[in-house]
Amino acid sequence: MKTLKYILLLFGISLIALLMISSTISPSLPDVNDTDNTDCTYCWGSWLMIPSSTAGVSTTGGGNTTFIGNHAGANSVATWNNVFVGSEAGRYNETGSQNLYVGHGAGTQNVDGSSNVAVGFLSGGSSTTGGANTFVGWQSGKNTTGNYNTMLGFNSGVLNTTGTNNTYIGQKAGYNRTEGIYNTFIGVSAGEGSIGGDHNTFVGARSGYNCSGISNTIVGLNAGVDLSTGNNNTLLGRDAGHSSDQGSNNTYVGHQAGYYGTGSGNVFIGKRAGFDTTGDNQLIISNSSSKTLIYGDFANDKVGINTDSPDYNLDVCGTIRGVEVMVESGWCDFVFEEDYDLAGLEKEAEFIACNGHLKGFKSEQEMDGQLPLGEIVYRQQIKIEEMMLYLIELEKEVKQLKQQQKK
């Protein structure tokens, strides 16, 4: 019973206070057709302004608008379909329409921007003319004058001014960016320290932190943190290209791939691949920074397996096993032509006696342990065909001897 008495007493006191406040506001309701609204503290019909506040205090014209909070929409002139909720929300909005500002100082400096959504303390607070923006979070998009931006998170896109068609999602994502178009930053501090640049995609905490280049795709925690001016890079993996401060047209895939890498046109694939590699146009596939499985030189069209210094188009340090090897080389049927100069076995014997190897072949010293397969097969085939001619000639001589013996 005592509790019920207290509740009834509080209700009575609240009702009396509300009646006293209402009686001090306006002795009569304004004309619903009045569009000037110069003398009203609250209005109804197409306007809603919370009693006893300075919401919409200097409003003239417009309609279908809701202002809630101290100085919310205070200076609206001819605006339509706005909703401002919170102290100073949309305070200096003059002609902007279709805006939704929720939070202290949200959109407070907007003058004529339209179709904006700003939710959070000072979100879009200093934005004056931008349109079709969505800002959600403490000071998100605070200084934006550009259009079609989406900024979600504490301090996301705070310093953006003229940037357009950008999406920043995460605490301090795109924090220092003042300009740029078609950028997408997702993650805590993604692109936080970058200033400009267009068509970039950063996904992951601190990804592309200082990157101000163009058309970079950086995905992974701390990926591309120090990349400042490079363009057209693709970095995928935690710490990929972390401390690489320059270079363009690179592809780094893997944990710490290209971590300290510099240069352009490089492809590093695997954990710590190309970890501290310098130079341009290189291919490195590995799973550590100490050993390279495959190395490529794009500039000279060379590939090495288990070697990082190939001398040939394909240089393999190890054994190759296969079912068949196709070697493109010339053939030697010219040996069977009538005008072919067949040296004869006697001359072959003289050459061998003088040089210690077959005529038409290099010496052991000249070969230096290397066998050029195509050339060797070609020259061996010449010798095989020459030996066939010697055998044919020898068979003729044997037949002649047999015939002479029969006589």
Secondary structure, DSSP 8 states (H G I E B T S, - for coil): -HHHHHHHHHHHHHHHHHHHHHHTT-SS---TT----SS-SS--SSEEE-TTS-TTTT--S-BSEEEESTTTTTT-SS-BS-EEESTTTTTT-SS--S-EEESTTTTTT-SS--S-EEESTTTTTT--S--S-EEESTTTTTT--SSS-EEESTTTTTT-SS-BS-EEESTTTTTT----BS-EEESTTTTTT----SS-EEESTTTTTT---SS-EEESTTTTTT--S--S-EEESTTTTTT--S-SS-EEESTTTTTT--SSS-EEESTTTTTT--SSSEEEE-SSSS--SEEEETTTTEEEES-SS-SSSEEESS----S---------GGGGSTT-----HHHHHHHHHHHSS-TTS--HHHHTT---HHHHHHHHHHHHHHHHHHHHHHHHHHHHHHHHHH-
